[in-house]
Amino acid sequence: MNTVYGLHLSDELEKRMLRCRAPVRDAIRGRLREIATGAAKGPQRVKAAAVKVPPLRFYVYEGFRIAYRLDAESRRVVVLDIERLPVD
C-alpha cells in the first residue's frame, strides 16, 4: 500500500522562497512533488539512518541548493534549507 508523502517548510523558509522569482519557486515545488511521489512509491521498509549522514539535496537553475530529508514516520518531505549559491 502506498502512502502519500506531504511537504513541510518552516515559516522562515517559506518567506525565503517568496523572495525567489516565480519560475524558481515553481521549479523547487515541482521537484519536491516529484520527491514526495517517489518516496510514496518506494519500499515501505525504512532503514535507520546513520547519525552523521548529510541531508539529501537537489539543485535548481540559477544557483539554488535545496536540502531536505524524508521523514518516514510522519510521511513528509521536510525542507531543511534553501540556499542561493554564490555566483563567480
DSSP file (Angstrom, degrees, kcal/mol; ACC not computed):
  #  RESIDUE AA STRUCTURE BP1 BP2  ACC     N-H-->O    O-->H-N    N-H-->O    O-->H-N    TCO  KAPPA ALPHA  PHI   PSI    X-CA   Y-CA   Z-CA
    1    1 A M              0   0    0      0, 0.0     2,-0.4     0, 0.0    43,-0.0   0.000 360.0 360.0 360.0 128.9    0.0    0.0    0.0
    2    2 A N        -     0   0    0     41,-0.0     2,-0.4    39,-0.0    39,-0.1  -0.731 360.0-155.5 -89.8 133.8    1.4    3.4   -1.0
    3    3 A T        -     0   0    0     37,-0.5     2,-0.2    -2,-0.4    72,-0.0  -0.912  21.2-116.4-109.9 135.8    1.1    6.2    1.5
    4    4 A V        -     0   0    0     -2,-0.4     2,-0.4    37,-0.0    33,-0.1  -0.477  23.5-141.2 -71.9 136.2    1.1    9.8    0.3
    5    5 A Y        -     0   0    0     31,-0.3    71,-0.3    -2,-0.2     2,-0.1  -0.816  15.1-153.7 -96.1 138.6    4.0   12.0    1.5
    6    6 A G  E     -a   76   0A   0     69,-2.6    71,-2.5    -2,-0.4     2,-0.4  -0.316  15.1-113.5 -96.9-173.8    3.3   15.6    2.4
    7    7 A L  E     -a   77   0A   0     69,-0.2     2,-0.4    -2,-0.1    71,-0.2  -0.975  21.7-165.5-126.6 138.1    5.6   18.6    2.3
    8    8 A H  E     +a   78   0A   0     69,-2.7    71,-2.6    -2,-0.4     2,-0.4  -0.978  11.8 168.7-129.2 121.9    6.8   20.6    5.3
    9    9 A L        -     0   0    0     -2,-0.4    71,-0.1    69,-0.2    -2,-0.0  -0.994  32.6-124.3-124.5 135.0    8.5   24.0    5.0
   10   10 A S     >  -     0   0    0     69,-0.4     4,-2.3    -2,-0.4     5,-0.2  -0.299  29.3-108.3 -69.7 163.7    9.1   26.2    8.1
   11   11 A D  H  > S+     0   0    0      1,-0.2     4,-2.0     2,-0.2     5,-0.1   0.878 120.3  53.6 -60.7 -38.1    7.7   29.7    8.1
   12   12 A E  H  > S+     0   0    0      1,-0.2     4,-1.9     2,-0.2    -1,-0.2   0.901 110.1  45.9 -65.7 -41.1   11.2   31.2    7.7
   13   13 A L  H  > S+     0   0    0      2,-0.2     4,-2.3     1,-0.2    -1,-0.2   0.857 109.0  56.1 -70.1 -34.1   11.9   29.0    4.6
   14   14 A E  H  X S+     0   0    0     -4,-2.3     4,-1.6     2,-0.2    -2,-0.2   0.910 108.1  48.5 -61.9 -41.7    8.5   29.9    3.2
   15   15 A K  H  X S+     0   0    0     -4,-2.0     4,-0.8     2,-0.2    -2,-0.2   0.893 109.8  52.1 -64.8 -40.1    9.5   33.6    3.4
   16   16 A R  H >< S+     0   0    0     -4,-1.9     3,-0.7     1,-0.2     4,-0.4   0.891 107.8  52.1 -63.4 -38.7   12.8   32.9    1.8
   17   17 A M  H >< S+     0   0    0     -4,-2.3     3,-1.4     1,-0.2    -1,-0.2   0.865 100.9  61.2 -65.8 -34.5   11.1   31.2   -1.1
   18   18 A L  H 3< S+     0   0    0     -4,-1.6    -1,-0.2     1,-0.3    -2,-0.2   0.756  97.4  59.9 -64.5 -22.5    8.8   34.2   -1.6
   19   19 A R  T << S+     0   0    0     -4,-0.8    -1,-0.3    -3,-0.7    -2,-0.2   0.663  91.4  88.2 -77.7 -15.9   11.9   36.2   -2.3
   20   20 A C  S <  S-     0   0    0     -3,-1.4     2,-0.0    -4,-0.4    -3,-0.0  -0.438  92.4 -95.8 -79.3 156.2   12.7   34.0   -5.3
   21   21 A R    >>  -     0   0    0     -2,-0.1     4,-2.2     1,-0.1     3,-0.5  -0.345  38.7-106.9 -67.6 155.5   11.3   34.6   -8.7
   22   22 A A  H 3> S+     0   0    0      1,-0.2     4,-2.7     2,-0.2     5,-0.2   0.868 117.8  53.1 -55.4 -44.6    8.2   32.7   -9.7
   23   23 A P  H 3> S+     0   0    0      0, 0.0     4,-2.1     0, 0.0    -1,-0.2   0.872 110.0  49.3 -61.9 -34.0    9.9   30.2  -12.1
   24   24 A V  H <> S+     0   0    0     -3,-0.5     4,-2.4     2,-0.2    -2,-0.2   0.932 111.6  48.2 -69.0 -45.2   12.4   29.3   -9.4
   25   25 A R  H  X S+     0   0    0     -4,-2.2     4,-2.7     1,-0.2     5,-0.2   0.918 112.3  49.7 -59.3 -43.6    9.6   28.7   -6.8
   26   26 A D  H  X S+     0   0    0     -4,-2.7     4,-2.5     1,-0.2    -1,-0.2   0.901 110.7  49.7 -63.2 -41.0    7.7   26.6   -9.4
   27   27 A A  H  X S+     0   0    0     -4,-2.1     4,-2.3    -5,-0.2    -1,-0.2   0.909 112.4  47.6 -64.6 -41.8   10.8   24.6  -10.1
   28   28 A I  H  X S+     0   0    0     -4,-2.4     4,-2.3     2,-0.2    -2,-0.2   0.950 114.6  45.0 -64.4 -49.5   11.5   24.0   -6.4
   29   29 A R  H  X S+     0   0    0     -4,-2.7     4,-2.2     1,-0.2    -2,-0.2   0.883 112.3  53.0 -63.9 -37.9    7.9   23.0   -5.7
   30   30 A G  H  X S+     0   0    0     -4,-2.5     4,-2.0    -5,-0.2    -1,-0.2   0.926 110.6  46.1 -62.5 -45.0    7.8   20.7   -8.8
   31   31 A R  H  X S+     0   0    0     -4,-2.3     4,-2.2     1,-0.2    -2,-0.2   0.887 111.2  52.5 -66.1 -38.1   10.9   18.9   -7.7
   32   32 A L  H  X S+     0   0    0     -4,-2.3     4,-2.4     2,-0.2    -1,-0.2   0.879 107.9  51.7 -65.3 -36.5    9.7   18.5   -4.2
   33   33 A R  H  X S+     0   0    0     -4,-2.2     4,-2.5     2,-0.2    -1,-0.2   0.912 109.1  50.5 -63.7 -41.5    6.4   17.0   -5.5
   34   34 A E  H  X S+     0   0    0     -4,-2.0     4,-2.5     2,-0.2    -2,-0.2   0.905 110.9  49.1 -61.5 -41.5    8.4   14.5   -7.6
   35   35 A I  H  X S+     0   0    0     -4,-2.2     4,-2.4     2,-0.2    -2,-0.2   0.921 111.5  48.6 -64.4 -44.3   10.4   13.5   -4.5
   36   36 A A  H  X S+     0   0    0     -4,-2.4     4,-1.9     2,-0.2   -31,-0.3   0.903 112.6  48.3 -63.4 -41.5    7.3   13.1   -2.4
   37   37 A T  H  X S+     0   0    0     -4,-2.5     4,-1.5     1,-0.2    -2,-0.2   0.917 112.8  48.3 -64.5 -43.7    5.7   10.9   -5.2
   38   38 A G  H  X S+     0   0    0     -4,-2.5     4,-1.2     1,-0.2    -2,-0.2   0.874 110.0  51.9 -64.2 -38.0    8.9    8.8   -5.5
   39   39 A A  H  < S+     0   0    0     -4,-2.4    -1,-0.2     1,-0.2    -2,-0.2   0.881 108.7  50.8 -66.8 -37.1    9.1    8.3   -1.7
   40   40 A A  H  < S+     0   0    0     -4,-1.9   -37,-0.5     1,-0.2    -1,-0.2   0.827 112.5  46.4 -69.8 -30.5    5.5    7.1   -1.6
   41   41 A K  H  < S+     0   0    0     -4,-1.5    -1,-0.2    -5,-0.1    -2,-0.2   0.669  98.5  92.4 -83.8 -17.5    6.1    4.6   -4.4
   42   42 A G  S  < S-     0   0    0     -4,-1.2    -3,-0.1     1,-0.2     2,-0.0  -0.040  95.7 -63.5 -71.3 176.5    9.3    3.4   -2.8
   43   43 A P        -     0   0    0      0, 0.0    -1,-0.2     0, 0.0    -2,-0.0  -0.331  38.4-139.9 -61.6 141.5    9.7    0.4   -0.5
   44   44 A Q  S    S+     0   0    0     -3,-0.1     2,-0.4     2,-0.1    -2,-0.1   0.543  74.1 104.3 -82.4  -7.3    7.8    0.9    2.8
   45   45 A R        -     0   0    0      1,-0.0     2,-0.5     0, 0.0     0, 0.0  -0.620  61.1-155.6 -74.3 130.6   10.7   -0.7    4.7
   46   46 A V        -     0   0    0     -2,-0.4     2,-0.3    26,-0.0    -2,-0.1  -0.939   3.4-152.7-116.6 125.7   12.7    2.1    6.5
   47   47 A K        -     0   0    0     -2,-0.5     2,-0.4     1,-0.0     0, 0.0  -0.689  30.3-105.5 -90.8 148.1   16.3    1.7    7.5
   48   48 A A        -     0   0    0     -2,-0.3     2,-0.2     1,-0.1     3,-0.1  -0.597  39.1-129.3 -72.0 128.7   17.7    3.6   10.4
   49   49 A A        -     0   0    0     -2,-0.4    -1,-0.1     1,-0.1     2,-0.1  -0.501  22.6-104.8 -79.7 147.3   19.8    6.5    9.1
   50   50 A A    >   -     0   0    0     -2,-0.2     3,-1.1     1,-0.1    -1,-0.1  -0.372  29.9-118.9 -66.9 152.0   23.3    7.0   10.4
   51   51 A V  T 3  S+     0   0    0      1,-0.3    -1,-0.1    -3,-0.1    -2,-0.1   0.875 107.7  41.9 -64.4 -40.0   23.7    9.9   12.7
   52   52 A K  T 3  S+     0   0    0      2,-0.0    -1,-0.3     0, 0.0    -2,-0.0   0.043  78.3 131.7-101.8  27.0   26.1   12.0   10.7
   53   53 A V    <   -     0   0    0     -3,-1.1     3,-0.1     1,-0.1    -4,-0.0  -0.647  59.6-120.8 -78.0 130.2   24.7   11.4    7.2
   54   54 A P        -     0   0    0      0, 0.0     3,-0.1     0, 0.0    -1,-0.1  -0.322  35.5 -95.1 -67.9 155.7   24.3   14.7    5.4
   55   55 A P        -     0   0    0      0, 0.0    14,-0.2     0, 0.0     2,-0.1  -0.272  41.9-101.8 -66.6 156.8   20.8   15.8    4.2
   56   56 A L  E     -B   68   0A   0     12,-1.5    12,-2.8    -3,-0.1     2,-0.3  -0.380  48.2-177.9 -70.2 158.0   19.7   15.0    0.8
   57   57 A R  E     -B   67   0A   0     10,-0.3     2,-0.3    -3,-0.1    10,-0.2  -0.993  19.9-168.0-155.8 160.5   19.8   17.9   -1.7
   58   58 A F  E     -B   66   0A   0      8,-1.9     8,-2.9    -2,-0.3     2,-0.4  -0.953  20.2-126.8-144.5 165.4   19.0   19.0   -5.2
   59   59 A Y  E     -B   65   0A   0     -2,-0.3     2,-0.4     6,-0.2     6,-0.2  -0.899  12.0-159.1-119.4 144.2   19.8   22.0   -7.3
   60   60 A V  E  >  -B   64   0A   0      4,-2.6     4,-2.1    -2,-0.4     3,-0.5  -0.925  38.8 -88.8-118.8 145.4   17.6   24.3   -9.2
   61   61 A Y  T  4 S+     0   0    0     -2,-0.4     3,-0.2     1,-0.2    -1,-0.1   0.010 109.7  47.3 -49.3 161.7   18.8   26.5  -12.1
   62   62 A E  T  4 S-     0   0    0      1,-0.2    -1,-0.2    -3,-0.1    23,-0.1   0.615 131.5 -70.2  72.1  16.6   20.1   30.0  -11.2
   63   63 A G  T  4 S+     0   0    0     -3,-0.5    22,-4.0     1,-0.2     2,-0.5   0.868  83.0 148.5  80.3  38.5   22.2   28.5   -8.4
   64   64 A F  E  <  -BC  60  84A   0     -4,-2.1    -4,-2.6    20,-0.2     2,-0.5  -0.908  27.2-162.6-108.0 134.1   19.8   27.4   -5.7
   65   65 A R  E     -BC  59  83A   0     18,-3.1    18,-2.9    -2,-0.5     2,-0.5  -0.965   4.4-163.8-113.9 129.1   20.5   24.4   -3.4
   66   66 A I  E     -BC  58  82A   0     -8,-2.9    -8,-1.9    -2,-0.5     2,-0.4  -0.960   2.2-161.0-116.1 121.2   17.7   22.8   -1.5
   67   67 A A  E     +BC  57  81A   0     14,-2.5    13,-2.7    -2,-0.5    14,-1.6  -0.846  23.1 156.4-101.5 137.6   18.5   20.5    1.4
   68   68 A Y  E     -BC  56  79A   0    -12,-2.8   -12,-1.5    -2,-0.4     2,-0.3  -0.934  26.5-149.9-149.8 169.5   15.8   18.1    2.6
   69   69 A R  E     - C   0  78A   0      9,-2.0     9,-2.7    -2,-0.3     2,-0.6  -0.979  22.1-121.2-141.7 156.4   15.1   14.8    4.4
   70   70 A L  E     - C   0  77A   0     -2,-0.3     2,-0.9     7,-0.2     7,-0.2  -0.885  19.1-158.1 -98.2 121.0   12.4   12.2    4.1
   71   71 A D  E  >> - C   0  76A   0      5,-3.1     5,-1.8    -2,-0.6     4,-1.1  -0.838  10.6-178.1-100.8  97.7   10.6   11.7    7.4
   72   72 A A  T  45S+     0   0    0     -2,-0.9    -1,-0.2     1,-0.2     5,-0.0   0.801  77.7  59.7 -68.1 -29.0    9.1    8.2    7.1
   73   73 A E  T  45S+     0   0    0      1,-0.2    -1,-0.2    -3,-0.1    -2,-0.0   0.937 119.6  25.6 -66.6 -46.6    7.4    8.4   10.5
   74   74 A S  T  45S-     0   0    0      2,-0.1    -1,-0.2    -3,-0.1   -68,-0.2   0.443 105.6-125.0 -96.3  -0.5    5.3   11.4    9.6
   75   75 A R  T  <5 +     0   0    0     -4,-1.1   -69,-2.6     1,-0.2     2,-0.3   0.947  64.5 131.4  57.1  53.4    5.3   10.7    5.9
   76   76 A R  E   < -aC   6  71A   0     -5,-1.8    -5,-3.1   -71,-0.3     2,-0.7  -0.968  61.9-132.5-135.4 151.0    6.7   14.1    5.0
   77   77 A V  E     -aC   7  70A   0    -71,-2.5   -69,-2.7    -2,-0.3     2,-0.6  -0.929  33.2-156.7 -94.5 114.9    9.4   15.7    2.8
   78   78 A V  E     -aC   8  69A   0     -9,-2.7    -9,-2.0    -2,-0.7     2,-0.5  -0.856   5.7-145.0-102.6 117.7   11.0   18.2    5.2
   79   79 A V  E     + C   0  68A   0    -71,-2.6   -69,-0.4    -2,-0.6   -11,-0.3  -0.710  18.7 179.6 -82.2 123.2   12.8   21.1    3.6
   80   80 A L  E     -     0   0A   0    -13,-2.7     2,-0.3    -2,-0.5   -12,-0.2   0.810  61.1  -2.7 -94.2 -35.8   15.8   22.0    5.8
   81   81 A D  E     - C   0  67A   0    -14,-1.6   -14,-2.5     2,-0.0     2,-0.5  -0.983  43.9-158.1-160.5 144.6   17.4   24.8    3.8
   82   82 A I  E     + C   0  66A   0     -2,-0.3     2,-0.4   -16,-0.2   -16,-0.2  -0.985  29.7 178.7-123.0 116.1   17.0   26.8    0.6
   83   83 A E  E     - C   0  65A   0    -18,-2.9   -18,-3.1    -2,-0.5     2,-0.6  -0.965  27.3-140.2-128.1 132.7   20.3   28.5   -0.2
   84   84 A R  E     - C   0  64A   0     -2,-0.4   -20,-0.2   -20,-0.2   -21,-0.1  -0.808  28.9-134.7 -87.5 124.7   21.4   30.7   -3.1
   85   85 A L        -     0   0    0    -22,-4.0     2,-0.1    -2,-0.6    -1,-0.0  -0.527  25.1-100.5 -80.7 144.6   24.9   29.7   -4.2
   86   86 A P        -     0   0    0      0, 0.0     2,-0.5     0, 0.0    -1,-0.1  -0.370  32.5-137.0 -64.8 140.8   27.5   32.4   -4.8
   87   87 A V              0   0    0      1,-0.1    -3,-0.0    -2,-0.1   -24,-0.0  -0.863 360.0 360.0-100.9 129.9   28.0   33.2   -8.5
   88   88 A D              0   0    0     -2,-0.5    -1,-0.1     0, 0.0     0, 0.0   0.487 360.0 360.0 -77.7 360.0   31.6   33.6   -9.6
